[in-house]
């Protein structure tokens, strides 16, 4: 069985994230979507809330599991017999950062990383931009699923 990991902060999960995960699921038997915490970002949803959002959005995709994780991705992958990490790439900045991470992961453990170019319609979409647009009352619904959009509005209304 071929397994892949798709790590990210997913705060909130965007249609770009879901596209990369579904494309990964077409290539691997099992996909572990790993919800981590990025301390450099101001989060909207807790890690457990993000797991729930992803589980709902990915419910019809066989072989996909969603987990909260902490620590190094390479350690998680070793423990769970995962063959590769798959990351989406939106542009040159992502490519530079993810290439460095891929080289380090391979140097530490031999774990391979596959970099998938973002679909053109999602290449400008990031969770940070979606959060900013939503916080300012803008229209962000086209970048997330209806369920994620509704929960984002509820979360922001509760915080006001």
TAHUBEL-V647362 format. One line per field, one symbol per residue. psi: psi as a letter, one per 30 degrees, with the letter a starting at -180 (. if undefined). burial: + if it has 16 or more other C-alpha atoms within 10 Angstrom, else -. A space follows every 50 residues. Layout:
psi: ???
burial: ???
//
This chain:
psi: kkklkillehilklfeeeeeeeeeffflekkjjjjlkjffkjlekleeee eeeeeefgegjkgkkkkkllakeeeeeeeghkelkkkkkfaeeeeeeeee eeeeeeeefgklkkjkkkkefgffkleeeeeeeefggljfffflleeeee eeeeeeeff.
burial: --++++++++++++++++-+++-++--+-++++++++-----+++-+--+ +-+++-++-----++++++---++-++----+++++++++----+--++- -+--+-----+++++-++---+--++++-++--++----++-+++--++- -+---+----
//
